[in-house]
């Protein structure tokens, strides 16, 4: 059994509005950043981990973590001229 993680409500109280979702297969390492607005305050991050299926490798399961830099502006990628 996986340890229970914080709730989305507790996460929002810390000012965090997004989550990072990592594929459960350490060899795949696919990840995505999502807004946490779709989940209610009483749901734990660990409650939703089994519901994800990796779109890269097809494995079910994920590691869901708070995305502490969600509100930080991104730096545009450098391009070639």
Steps between C-alpha positions, in 0.01 A plus 500: 500500500629844407522768767222757504598839369357842580156607379447746218351737759819486708703554187291805403543643852875505425426701184571213258257478206655229280627143513777307330401151385789253451465159334525216753758326279836653594643394161237703312530825701218666303340785693244773457397811694126552561282753674362361827172690463311189380531318835307593815667600826440171687668280234855387582771504236554129572128432427541579131837332431348168385265673255771619259624309195825618340446613140860412417544144634142400593575413863227565756595697809680823573679702763308824561687789661424867567638729231654775711608705195153495335462881513858579401521651152683280252804619311452480123719243326792635304482460126754497219524772241 
